[in-house]
Amino acid sequence: MSLEQLIEQCKAQDRKAQEKLYKLFSNKLYSICLKYSRNATEAEDNLHDSFMTIFEKINGYSYKGSFEGWIKRITVNTVLQKYRKQGTFDSLPYNLEEDINVSTEQQEEYSLDYLLGIIQSLPDRYRLTFNLYVLDGYSHKEIATMLDISEGTSKSNLARAKMALRNKIEGRDNNRVQTI
């Protein structure tokens, strides 16, 4: 069965087709959810909510552009919407003149699990901004729109995320991230 046929069956609310679609894309979408979530349990909840939204909105998919790109965008937006509702992005004053550059002089290797763990330990506003900017390549203007914050706040959140990550990697975090 082709992807188009599977999508058409999902549009007809065929439960077996929805299950196939879930199995086809759940691992990719789970990795996105994990990247934006605090832990695996929250990522699973976000994955579930994302698929609920995908199935609710699938009739709106018009075969323009990649289906995978479309569901990834829904997944990111579903996760971000949860954080917006929690007030995670209440504005902070932007007073950092430049982004803090993480030194690359000491190139050490860290496991992916370790790096994911320290990224997940960041406060929501820092983690989400860091992921959107560094890992997904969004601009500060795009992030500001997505999170309903100013560009300055996006820059500030990124700088603070980098500083917190550097402190954690260098062992100076005392198991907490400084927030203002």
N, C-alpha and C positions, 0 to 999 in steps of 0.2 A: 504494500500500500504506500502510495506517495504521501509526502507531507501535506500537499494540497488536499488530498482526499481525507486525510486525518483531520485537518482543520475544518473541512466542510462537515464532517461527522460531529466534531465538537460543537460547531455552530448549531447543529440539530440537537444538541444536548445529549448525545450518545455517551453514556457512562463508560462503556468499554473504550471508546475512542479517547475520552478524557484520561482514563487510566494509562493508555498507551502514550499519550502526549506527556503525561506526568513522568512516566518512566524514561521517556526519551530526553527530557530536559531537566529533570530534578537535580541531577548531580551538578550541572553547570550553574543552575540558579541557586542551589544551596551554597556553592562556593562564594557567590555574590553576597548572599544573605550573611554568611559567616564573616565576610570581610567588613560588613557594616554593623554587625551585632556585637553585643558585649560578650556573648558566650554561645556555645552550641545549642543550648535549649532555646534561647531567644532566636537564633538563626532558624531553627526548625519551625518555630511559630511564624516567623517572617516568611519562610518558604510557603507554609500553608496559606497564609493570608495572600501572598502573591499569586498563587494558583487560583484562589477563589476570585481574585480580581481579574486574572487572565480569562477565566471561564465566563465571568460576567461581561467582559468587554470584547470577547473574541469576535462577536458579530461586527465590531467596528474595524477589524483588520481587513484591509482592502488589497492585500497582495502587493502593495507598493513598498519596496524595501524588504529587507530581510525579516522573516518571522522571528528568528532568534534574537535579532536586535530589538524588535518590538517587545518581546516578552522580557528581555533583560531590562529595558527601560521601565516597563511596568514594575518589575521587581525592585529596582532602585527607588522608584517613586513611592511604592508601597511602604518600603522601610522608612524613607525620609518623612513620609506623611505621619507615621507613628511618632517620630521624634518632634515634628512640628506641633503635634497635638499636645505633647508633654511640655512644651515651652522650652525645649532644649536650646533653642537658638536665640534666647533673649539677648539683645545686643550688649556687647561689651565695647567700651571705648577703644578705638584703634589708636594706640600711641607708640607703636614700634615703627621706627623709621624704615628699617629694612628687615627682610626675612633673615632669620638666623640660619647661617649655613652650617650644616653638619660636617665636621671635619672628616676627610677621607684619608688622612695621613696614615692612620693605623687601620689597614684593611684586615678585618678579622672575619672569619666565616661563622655564621650563626645558622642554626636549623630554622627551617620554615615555621615549625611549630613555635619555637621561641619568639621569632619575630612577630608572628600572628598574635601570640599571647600578649606581648607588650603593646602592640597596636590596639588590641581589644581592651586593654586596661586603661587606655586614655579616656578622659571624660568624653561624652557623646559628641559635643560640638567640635572638639579637636579631632577625634577619630574620624568623623564623617567628612570634615573638611580635608583632612590629610588624604583619606582614601579617594575622594573625588578629584583632588588636584594631582596628587602624586601617582596614584595607581590607575586612575581612569582618565587622566588628561584633560579634565574640564578646566576652563579659565575661571579666574576669580569672579568675573562678571556672570558667568553661567552658574557658578556655585551660589552667588548671592541671590540669583533668581530662584534657583531650586530650593534654597533653604529660607528664603524670605528674610535675608539679612543684607547689610551693606557690603560693598566690595572691601571696604576697610576692615570690617569685622571678619570677613573671610581670610584676608591676609594676616590679620592678628591671630586668628585661630590656627592657621597653618604654622606661623612662626612659633607659637606656643606648643603646638604638637611636636614640631621638630626639636625644640628645646627639651621637652619632656622625654621624648624618645632617646635623645642623646644622653640625658641624665640617667635614664634607666639602663641603657647599654653600658655606660661607664660606671654604673653602680652607685650613683649619687642620688637616687630617688627616695631612699628611705621608705620604699613601698608606697609612695603616694605621688600624685601629680599636683603641682602647685596651681591653684586656680584663683582667679580674681573675682 
